Amino acid sequence: MTATAASPGQAEADGTDTGRHRSFRYLLWATGISTTGDGLVFVGMPLLAITITRSPLAIAAVTAVIGAATAAAALPAGLVADRMDRRQVMIMSNVAAGTALALLVTAIAAGIADLAMIYIASAVIAVCAVTYALAVQAVVPTVTSSGLTSANGRLQASQIVGSQCLGPSLAGVLFNYARLLPFLGDSLSFLLSAALIRTGIPRAAMQRPAGPVQPPSSLAQDLRQGVRWFRQHQPVWTIAVTVAAMAASQSMILAVMVIYGTRRLHLGPAGYGWFIAGASLLGIFGATAASKVAKHVGTGWAVILSAAVAMAGTAGLGLVRTVWPALLLFGAQEFGSTAVNVNTISARQQLIPRELYGRVSSVHRLIIAAAVPLGAMLGGAIANLTGTPGTMLAAGAVGAAALLIAAPVLIRLNNIPGNRARDQR
């Protein structure tokens, strides 16, 4: 039997619009709080690593480990999200990540933390993050009665506020006081997020769509089904390849951003945290503007234009030496990347059948995650040879080349019902 994709904004008949609004509000808060903790370690992990080593490759390896762990976990995480209670998956992911960070805090307090512990903690958090993210994306159509692009924009905005504004700005200050504080804060944020999900999202909201009872299937059958569906739908795998190229470009600069900030821009820990937070404010505008841009030009053109802005900002970082121009250029990269994420997530939620979303999205996530460690290590290697400006210029060139190749296919996304600009006016 061929499954059909759920329509935009369709929700399960598990309650009233008021109930769905309440569930989405709790999901929004839970995600925002946990990503605030992510922002603490996004700045805290590189700052901790740079106190242990000065090697660009060793520092870039933190980003590479996160990408490799995400890639390894992507397919199993998608299967888990489709076969288990997604509410429980989100809770367990947060608790596991919080526990891993608590152990790292203990090691820092004892004075025995080293690079290996940083890599292990980063890997555990990455596995939990991809599992949580796939479960969240799968339940958004269930717990919101508004349009998908609007709901995803609000989620992206809350994630940016937490992970790239509040978290980083606090991390630099806290790190100055005590190295363990950013990690302790993240551990507590994960546990609070788990409590909010358990309290605010009822089990009934996680029920699968009504329909004929399907015979039990094995994990291998589920995986083959997801891969087969992914391969047969060109718009979905085109989105995956495009976002993967952008992820590789972004990971090239993020892997060495702490070196760029502290050595080229001469920022201290607190200043570096504020730099990340300030640039990320433009990312919030990207999240809120994504649906408006798509409404006027269509999803395909919105992705192309947003990606072009991101790549211009990335390359521009290699040409400046002072804080304010760098802040604006990094902000442009954040704006474009966030707008791309919002529109591509919404397109996938429209295209992929609800009951297959976890396993199909896990294939998508695997492709993107595999690009991250490659980009990170490439960025570290280029920084070793030419310095961080060379990494920024190369990253912009990589993203721009991929965008030029993918643009003709991306334009076809405008032909998907609900994604044409004239259909959204």
C-alpha positions as CSV (number, residue, x, y, z in Angstrom):
1,M,0.0,0.0,0.0
2,T,1.4,3.4,-0.9
3,A,1.3,6.0,1.9
4,T,0.4,9.6,1.2
5,A,1.9,12.6,2.8
6,A,0.0,14.5,5.4
7,S,-1.2,17.9,4.4
8,P,0.3,21.1,5.8
9,G,-0.8,21.9,9.3
10,Q,-2.8,18.6,9.6
11,A,-3.1,17.5,13.2
12,E,-4.1,14.3,14.9
13,A,-7.6,14.1,16.2
14,D,-6.4,13.9,19.8
15,G,-8.0,17.0,21.2
16,T,-9.1,20.5,20.4
17,D,-7.0,23.3,18.8
18,T,-6.5,24.6,22.4
19,G,-5.0,21.3,23.5
20,R,-2.7,21.2,20.5
21,H,-1.7,24.8,21.1
22,R,-0.8,24.0,24.7
23,S,1.3,21.0,23.7
24,F,3.1,23.0,21.1
25,R,3.8,25.7,23.6
26,Y,5.4,23.2,26.0
27,L,7.4,21.7,23.1
28,L,8.6,25.2,22.2
29,W,9.7,25.9,25.8
30,A,11.3,22.5,26.2
31,T,13.3,22.9,23.0
32,G,14.3,26.5,23.8
33,I,15.6,25.6,27.2
34,S,17.6,22.5,26.1
35,T,19.1,24.5,23.2
36,T,20.1,27.3,25.6
37,G,22.2,24.6,27.3
38,D,23.5,23.6,23.9
39,G,24.7,27.1,23.4
40,L,26.6,26.9,26.7
41,V,28.6,24.0,25.4
42,F,28.8,25.3,21.8
43,V,31.1,28.0,23.2
44,G,32.3,26.1,26.3
45,M,33.6,23.0,24.5
46,P,36.0,24.9,22.1
47,L,37.1,27.2,25.0
48,L,37.9,24.2,27.1
49,A,39.7,22.5,24.2
50,I,41.8,25.6,23.5
51,T,43.0,25.6,27.1
52,I,44.3,22.0,26.5
53,T,45.8,22.3,23.0
54,R,46.7,25.0,20.4
55,S,46.4,22.6,17.4
56,P,43.7,23.7,14.9
57,L,43.1,20.1,13.9
58,A,42.6,18.9,17.5
59,I,40.2,21.8,18.1
60,A,38.4,21.2,14.8
61,A,38.1,17.6,15.8
62,V,35.4,18.6,18.4
63,T,33.1,19.6,15.5
64,A,34.2,16.6,13.5
65,V,33.3,14.2,16.4
66,I,29.9,15.8,16.7
67,G,29.2,15.3,13.0
68,A,30.5,11.7,12.9
69,A,28.4,10.8,15.9
70,T,25.3,12.4,14.4
71,A,25.9,10.5,11.1
72,A,26.4,7.2,13.0
73,A,23.2,7.7,15.0
74,A,21.0,9.2,12.2
75,L,19.5,5.9,10.8
76,P,19.0,4.2,14.2
77,A,17.5,7.4,15.6
78,G,14.9,7.6,12.7
79,L,13.9,4.0,13.3
80,V,13.5,4.6,17.0
81,A,11.4,7.7,16.3
82,D,9.0,5.7,14.1
83,R,8.8,2.6,16.4
84,M,8.7,4.1,19.9
85,D,6.6,6.6,21.8
86,R,8.1,9.9,20.4
87,R,7.3,11.7,23.7
88,Q,9.3,9.1,25.6
89,V,12.1,9.3,23.0
90,M,12.4,13.1,23.6
91,I,12.5,12.6,27.4
92,M,15.1,9.8,27.3
93,S,17.3,11.8,24.9
94,N,17.4,14.8,27.2
95,V,18.0,12.7,30.3
96,A,20.9,10.8,28.7
97,A,22.6,14.0,27.5
98,G,22.2,15.6,30.9
99,T,23.8,12.6,32.5
100,A,26.8,12.7,30.1
101,L,27.4,16.3,30.9
102,A,27.2,15.8,34.6
103,L,30.0,13.2,34.3
104,L,32.1,15.8,32.4
105,V,31.4,18.4,35.1
106,T,32.7,15.9,37.7
107,A,35.9,15.3,35.6
108,I,36.5,19.1,35.3
109,A,36.0,19.6,39.0
110,A,38.5,16.8,39.7
111,G,41.0,18.4,37.3
112,I,41.3,15.3,35.1
113,A,39.3,16.5,32.0
114,D,41.2,16.0,28.7
115,L,40.5,16.0,25.0
116,A,39.3,12.4,25.0
117,M,36.6,13.3,27.5
118,I,35.6,16.4,25.5
119,Y,35.2,14.2,22.4
120,I,33.2,11.5,24.2
121,A,30.9,14.0,25.8
122,S,30.4,15.7,22.5
123,A,29.6,12.4,20.8
124,V,27.0,11.4,23.4
125,I,25.3,14.8,23.2
126,A,25.2,14.6,19.4
127,V,23.6,11.2,19.4
128,C,20.9,12.5,21.8
129,A,20.4,15.6,19.8
130,V,19.7,13.9,16.5
131,T,17.3,11.5,18.2
132,Y,15.5,14.3,19.9
133,A,15.4,16.4,16.7
134,L,13.9,13.6,14.6
135,A,11.2,13.0,17.2
136,V,10.4,16.7,17.4
137,Q,10.1,17.1,13.7
138,A,7.9,14.1,13.4
139,V,5.4,15.4,16.1
140,V,5.2,19.0,15.0
141,P,2.3,18.4,12.6
142,T,0.5,16.6,15.5
143,V,0.8,19.3,18.1
144,T,0.2,22.4,16.1
145,S,-3.0,23.7,14.4
146,S,-1.1,26.5,12.5
147,G,0.9,26.3,9.3
148,L,4.0,24.1,9.3
149,T,6.3,26.9,8.1
150,S,5.1,29.2,10.8
151,A,5.5,26.5,13.5
152,N,8.9,25.5,12.3
153,G,10.0,29.1,12.1
154,R,9.0,29.6,15.8
155,L,10.9,26.4,16.7
156,Q,14.0,27.5,14.8
157,A,13.8,31.0,16.4
158,S,13.6,29.5,19.9
159,Q,16.5,27.2,19.1
160,I,18.6,30.2,17.9
161,V,17.7,32.3,20.9
162,G,18.8,29.5,23.1
163,S,21.7,27.9,21.4
164,Q,23.3,30.9,19.7
165,C,22.2,33.9,21.7
166,L,21.5,33.3,25.4
167,G,23.7,30.2,25.7
168,P,26.9,31.6,24.1
169,S,26.6,35.0,25.8
170,L,26.3,33.3,29.2
171,A,28.9,30.7,28.4
172,G,31.8,33.1,28.0
173,V,31.0,34.9,31.2
174,L,30.5,31.6,33.2
175,F,33.7,30.1,31.7
176,N,35.6,33.1,33.1
177,Y,34.3,32.3,36.6
178,A,34.7,28.5,36.5
179,R,35.3,26.2,33.6
180,L,32.7,23.7,34.7
181,L,29.8,26.2,34.9
182,P,28.7,26.1,31.2
183,F,28.5,22.3,31.3
184,L,26.7,22.2,34.6
185,G,24.1,24.6,33.2
186,D,23.6,22.5,30.1
187,S,23.1,19.4,32.2
188,L,20.4,21.1,34.2
189,S,18.8,22.5,31.0
190,F,18.4,19.0,29.6
191,L,16.7,17.7,32.7
192,L,14.3,20.6,32.9
193,S,13.5,20.1,29.2
194,A,12.6,16.5,29.9
195,A,10.4,17.5,32.8
196,L,8.5,20.0,30.6
197,I,7.9,17.4,27.9
198,R,6.7,14.9,30.4
199,T,4.3,17.4,32.0
200,G,3.0,19.3,29.0
201,I,2.7,16.9,26.1
202,P,0.0,14.2,26.7
203,R,0.6,10.6,25.5
204,A,-2.6,10.9,23.4
205,A,-0.9,13.6,21.2
206,M,1.7,11.0,20.2
207,Q,-0.8,8.5,18.7
208,R,-0.2,7.4,15.1
209,P,-2.7,8.3,12.4
210,A,-5.7,6.0,12.2
211,G,-5.6,3.4,9.5
212,P,-5.4,-0.3,8.7
213,V,-3.2,-2.3,11.1
214,Q,0.0,-3.2,9.4
215,P,1.9,-6.5,10.1
216,P,4.9,-6.1,12.3
217,S,8.1,-5.3,10.5
218,S,11.8,-5.7,11.3
219,L,14.2,-2.9,11.7
220,A,15.9,-3.9,8.5
221,Q,12.6,-3.8,6.6
222,D,11.8,-0.3,8.1
223,L,15.3,0.9,7.1
224,R,15.0,-0.4,3.5
225,Q,11.5,1.2,3.2
226,G,12.9,4.5,4.3
227,V,15.9,4.4,2.0
228,R,13.7,3.2,-1.0
229,W,11.2,6.1,-0.4
230,F,14.0,8.6,-0.1
231,R,15.7,7.4,-3.4
232,Q,12.4,7.5,-5.3
233,H,11.6,11.1,-4.5
234,Q,13.9,13.6,-6.2
235,P,12.8,16.7,-4.3
236,V,13.7,15.1,-1.0
237,W,17.1,13.9,-1.9
238,T,17.9,17.2,-3.7
239,I,17.1,19.0,-0.5
240,A,19.4,16.6,1.4
241,V,22.4,17.1,-0.9
242,T,22.0,20.9,-0.9
243,V,21.8,21.2,2.8
244,A,24.7,18.7,3.2
245,A,26.9,21.0,1.1
246,M,25.9,24.0,3.2
247,A,26.5,22.0,6.4
248,A,30.0,21.1,5.2
249,S,30.7,24.7,4.4
250,Q,29.4,25.9,7.8
251,S,31.3,23.2,9.7
252,M,34.5,24.4,8.1
253,I,34.2,27.8,9.7
254,L,32.6,26.7,13.0
255,A,35.3,24.2,13.6
256,V,37.9,27.0,13.7
257,M,35.7,29.9,14.8
258,V,37.1,29.9,18.3
259,I,40.6,30.4,16.8
260,Y,39.3,33.1,14.5
261,G,37.6,34.9,17.3
262,T,40.4,34.7,19.9
263,R,43.4,35.1,17.7
264,R,42.3,37.1,14.7
265,L,39.7,39.3,16.4
266,H,41.5,39.2,19.8
267,L,38.4,38.4,21.8
268,G,38.5,36.9,25.3
269,P,36.2,34.1,26.4
270,A,33.4,36.5,27.3
271,G,33.9,38.6,24.2
272,Y,33.8,35.4,22.1
273,G,30.5,34.4,23.6
274,W,29.0,37.8,23.0
275,F,30.3,37.7,19.4
276,I,28.5,34.4,18.7
277,A,25.4,35.6,20.4
278,G,25.3,38.9,18.5
279,A,25.8,37.4,15.1
280,S,23.1,34.9,15.9
281,L,20.5,37.6,16.4
282,L,20.3,37.8,12.6
283,G,19.6,34.1,12.6
284,I,16.4,34.8,14.5
285,F,15.3,37.2,11.7
286,G,16.1,34.4,9.2
287,A,13.7,32.0,11.1
288,T,10.9,34.6,11.1
289,A,11.5,35.8,7.6
290,A,11.7,32.4,6.0
291,S,7.9,31.9,5.5
292,K,7.5,35.4,4.2
293,V,10.2,35.0,1.6
294,A,8.8,31.7,0.5
295,K,5.3,33.2,0.3
296,H,6.5,35.7,-2.3
297,V,9.0,33.7,-4.4
298,G,8.2,30.1,-3.6
299,T,10.2,27.6,-1.6
300,G,12.8,26.8,-4.2
301,W,13.8,30.4,-4.8
302,A,13.7,31.1,-1.1
303,V,16.2,28.3,-0.5
304,I,18.5,29.6,-3.3
305,L,18.5,33.2,-2.2
306,S,19.0,32.4,1.5
307,A,21.9,30.0,0.7
308,A,23.5,32.8,-1.4
309,V,23.3,35.2,1.5
310,A,24.9,32.6,3.8
311,M,27.8,31.9,1.4
312,A,28.5,35.6,0.8
313,G,28.7,36.1,4.6
314,T,31.0,33.0,5.0
315,A,33.5,34.1,2.4
316,G,33.5,37.7,3.6
317,L,34.8,36.6,7.0
318,G,38.1,35.8,5.3
319,L,38.5,39.4,4.2
320,V,38.1,41.3,7.5
321,R,40.2,41.7,10.6
322,T,37.9,43.7,13.0
323,V,35.0,42.7,15.2
324,W,32.0,44.7,13.8
325,P,32.4,43.8,10.1
326,A,33.0,40.1,11.1
327,L,29.9,40.3,13.3
328,L,27.7,41.4,10.5
329,L,29.2,38.9,8.0
330,F,28.8,36.0,10.5
331,G,25.3,37.2,11.1
332,A,24.5,37.1,7.4
333,Q,25.7,33.5,7.4
334,E,23.4,32.7,10.3
335,F,20.4,34.5,8.6
336,G,20.8,32.6,5.4
337,S,21.4,29.2,7.0
338,T,18.5,29.5,9.3
339,A,16.1,30.5,6.5
340,V,17.3,27.5,4.4
341,N,16.6,25.2,7.4
342,V,13.1,26.4,8.0
343,N,12.0,26.1,4.4
344,T,13.6,22.8,3.8
345,I,12.2,21.3,7.0
346,S,8.7,22.5,6.0
347,A,9.1,21.1,2.5
348,R,10.1,17.7,3.9
349,Q,7.1,17.7,6.3
350,Q,4.8,18.3,3.4
351,L,6.4,15.6,1.2
352,I,7.1,12.7,3.6
353,P,4.3,10.5,4.9
354,R,3.8,11.0,8.6
355,E,4.3,7.3,9.5
356,L,7.5,7.2,7.5
357,Y,8.9,10.5,8.6
358,G,11.4,9.3,11.2
359,R,13.1,6.7,8.9
360,V,13.1,8.9,5.8
361,S,14.4,11.9,7.7
362,S,17.1,9.8,9.2
363,V,18.5,9.1,5.7
364,H,18.4,12.9,5.1
365,R,20.1,13.5,8.4
366,L,22.8,10.9,7.7
367,I,23.8,12.6,4.5
368,I,24.0,15.9,6.2
369,A,25.8,14.6,9.2
370,A,28.4,12.8,7.1
371,A,29.3,16.1,5.5
372,V,30.0,17.8,8.9
373,P,33.2,15.9,10.0
374,L,34.6,16.1,6.5
375,G,34.0,19.9,6.5
376,A,35.4,20.3,10.0
377,M,38.6,18.5,9.3
378,L,39.0,20.2,6.0
379,G,38.6,23.5,7.7
380,G,41.1,22.6,10.4
381,A,43.6,21.4,7.8
382,I,43.3,24.6,5.7
383,A,43.7,26.7,8.9
384,N,46.9,24.8,9.7
385,L,48.3,25.7,6.3
386,T,47.0,29.2,5.6
387,G,45.3,30.5,8.8
388,T,41.6,30.9,9.5
389,P,41.0,33.5,6.7
390,G,41.8,30.8,4.1
391,T,39.3,28.5,5.7
392,M,36.5,31.1,5.5
393,L,37.2,31.8,1.8
394,A,37.4,28.1,0.9
395,A,34.1,27.4,2.8
396,G,32.3,30.2,0.9
397,A,33.6,28.7,-2.4
398,V,32.5,25.2,-1.5
399,G,29.0,26.3,-0.7
400,A,28.7,28.6,-3.7
401,A,29.8,25.8,-6.1
402,A,27.3,23.4,-4.7
403,L,24.5,26.0,-4.9
404,L,25.2,26.7,-8.5
405,I,25.0,23.0,-9.3
406,A,21.8,22.4,-7.4
407,A,19.9,25.6,-8.3
408,P,18.1,24.3,-11.4
409,V,16.7,21.4,-9.4
410,L,15.8,23.5,-6.3
411,I,13.7,25.8,-8.5
412,R,11.4,22.8,-9.1
413,L,10.4,22.8,-5.4
414,N,8.1,25.7,-6.4
415,N,6.0,23.1,-8.3
416,I,5.1,21.2,-5.1
417,P,1.5,21.9,-4.1
418,G,1.5,24.4,-1.3
419,N,5.0,25.6,-2.1
420,R,4.2,27.8,-5.1
421,A,4.3,31.4,-4.3
422,R,0.9,32.0,-5.9
423,D,-0.6,29.2,-3.7
424,Q,0.5,30.9,-0.5
425,R,-0.9,34.3,-1.2
